[in-house]
Amino acid sequence: MTDNQKSQAKGEQVKGKSKEAMGRMVGNERMTAEGRAEKAKGDARQAKEKGKDVFKD
């Protein structure tokens, strides 16, 4: 996994998780959903990069 892609995936996961938690705390369902979507995007990016690493060897 390239360092740039890895850090971008982690950043999306953390940002999404915190946005989801903040949305739940204030009762904003839209913010919660956006957080879940952003976290899923980071998870997908991380999985893609890990898959590339497997086939690189």
SVG drawing of the C-alpha trace seen along z (x, -y; Angstrom):
<svg xmlns="http://www.w3.org/2000/svg" viewBox="-32 -19 39 31">
<polyline fill="none" stroke="black" stroke-width="0.4" points="0.0,0.0 1.5,-3.3 2.0,-5.7 -0.2,-8.4 -3.1,-6.1 -2.8,-4.5 -2.9,-7.8 -5.8,-9.0 -7.8,-5.9 -7.0,-6.2 -8.0,-9.9 -11.3,-9.1 -12.0,-6.4 -11.2,-8.6 -13.1,-11.6 -16.1,-9.5 -16.2,-7.8 -16.0,-11.2 -18.7,-12.7 -20.9,-9.7 -20.4,-10.0 -21.0,-13.8 -24.2,-13.3 -25.5,-10.8 -24.6,-13.1 -26.5,-16.1 -29.3,-13.9 -28.6,-14.8 -29.4,-11.8 -28.0,-13.3 -24.6,-13.9 -24.6,-10.4 -25.3,-9.0 -22.6,-11.1 -20.1,-9.9 -21.0,-6.2 -20.6,-6.8 -17.2,-8.5 -16.0,-5.7 -17.1,-3.1 -15.2,-5.0 -12.1,-4.8 -12.6,-1.1 -13.0,-0.5 -9.9,-2.4 -7.9,-0.5 -9.2,2.9 -8.3,1.9 -4.8,1.0 -4.3,4.2 -5.5,6.2 -2.9,4.4 -0.2,5.3 -1.1,9.0 -0.7,9.2 2.5,7.0 4.6,9.7"/>
</svg>
